[in-house]
Amino acid sequence: MKRRHFLKIIGGALAGISLGFRPKAKKPSVVRERVSIYKAHLRGLAYYDYQKVKTQLHPGDKLILKREPENPYDADAIAVYFGKHKLGYLPAVENAVMARMLDEGLVLTAKVTAHSGKPYREVEAEVFFHPGEKSPDHPDLPASATAGLLKLNEQKKAWPRIEDEANEFPYC
């Protein structure tokens, strides 16, 4: 983005704000298919049933996510299961938002995206959000809960990518 163009946009926006002009609100488009929200390697595989099922795991296999709010090490813990076998957990440093989503009854699913023999990177999983679906554990989930997440997802699509801006502002 050129500096002159940027200043025109900012100037126009400030003039619009000071004069009280407001753009018409767009109706958020309704997304019905699943949305990928997270991808990471599972943690704690050495402590659970991973060794029993590692030959059965393949990319594309479905995984089950279960909250463990009583976990003594992480109040936001999300355990990952393959069938009845506990594999491990989603990383603790990045699970707070997904824990709140599960607590609110939003539907999250996961699948295996990679399976290798590398230590600490044996199983990579991708987590999906299913807008408009309600968890059987929370049947009275208000529609506004998913509407907010859909709106955020639409805004995220419009955010500029950092790589694009880095090429235009070499001194930043």
N, C-alpha and C positions, 0 to 999 in steps of 0.2 A: 504494500500500500504506500503510495507517495505521500509525503508530508503535507503537501497542499490539499490533496484529496481528504486526508485525515482531518485537517483543520476545518475544511468545509463541513464535514459530517458533524464534528463536535460543535462548531458554531451554529449549525442548523438545529441540532438537538437542544442546545442551550436556549436558543431563541424560542423553540417550540415549548420548552418547559416554562420559560418566563411568561409566555403569552397564554399558557394554559391549554395548548393543543395536545390532544392525546390521540395516538393512532388507534384505529379500530382493533379490538381484540380478535385474534384469530381463534377459531374453534380448534382445540387440539384434535389431531387426527387420532383415531382409535386404532391402536395396535393390538391385534389379536394373537399374533404368533409369539413364540418365546423370544426373549431378548437376552443375549449373552451379556453378563455383567461382571464376570470375574474369571480369571484363569491362573492357577498356581499349582505348585507341587505339594502333595500332601505331606503332613508332618506326623511323626510318631509311628511310622510303619513297623519298626522293630519291636514295638511293645504290644502289638495286637495280633490279629489273625492274618496279616498280609502274607506271611510265609506259607500258610495253608492254601491260599487261593491264588498265589501269584502266577501259576501256570494257566489259570482259567481267565485271567484278566486280559482284555484286548481293547484297543482303541474303539470307542463307540459304545462300550458297555455302560449301562445305566448305573448310577450310584444314588444312594439315599442319604439325605442330609437330616440329621437330628440334633436339635438343640440340647445342650447339657448345662443349664444355668447353675446347677449345683457343683460343677467342676471346681475343685479346690485351687486349681492353677490358673483358670481363666473363666471369669463369669460370663463371657461371650462365646464360650466354646461351641463349636459345631462339629459333631462327629460325622464321619463319612463311612457308610456301610456299602458292602457289595453283597446283596442278598441279606443273610443273617449275620454275615461276618464283618466285624468292625475292622476297618483298615487303618484309621488314624483320624486326623483332624485337619480342617482348613487352618492356614497359618494364623496364629493369635494376633499378630500385629495388624491384620487387615480384615478381621471378621466382625467388627462391631456393627457395621451397617447391615450386613446380612443377618446377624443375630436379631437385630430389631425388626427386620422384615419378617423373619420367621415368627417372632413373638407376636407380631400384629396379625398373623394368619395369612400372609402373602405366600404364594406358592413358588418355591425354589426347587429346581431339580439340578442334577449334575450328571456328567458323563466323563469317561476316561478319554483323554485326548492324546496321551502318550504313555508308553510303558517301556522303560529301559532298565538296565542293570546298574545305572550310575548311582553311587551312594548319595543319599539325600535328594535324589531326583528320580526315584523309581517310578512314581505314578504322578502324572499331571492330570488335573481335573479342570473342567470348565463348568461354571455355574450359570444357570439360566433362570430368569424371572419370567413368570407366566402372567401377563396382565389380564385382568378381568376374571381370573379364576380365584376361587376361595378354597382355603384349606378346610378339610373335614373337621379339623380341631377348632376352627373359628368360623362357624356357618353364618354368623351375623356380621361379618366384615362389611363395613360401609363401602359403597362404590367410590367415595371420595378418596379412600386410601390408595387405590390403584390409579385414580385420575391424576393425583399429584405426581406419582412416579412417571406416568406417561408424559405429562407436561415437561418434567425434567429431562426425560429422554429426548423429546423433540428439541428442547433448547440445546442439549449437548450436541446434537447433530449440526447445529448452526455455529457452534464455537469454532474460532479459527484454530488451525493446527499450528503448533509451535514451530515446526520445521518450515512452514511457509513464511512466517514472519521473520525467522532468523535470517533468511536470505535477503530480505528487504532492509533490515536494520543491522548492518555488519558490526556496529560499535556497541550493541546492547549485550 
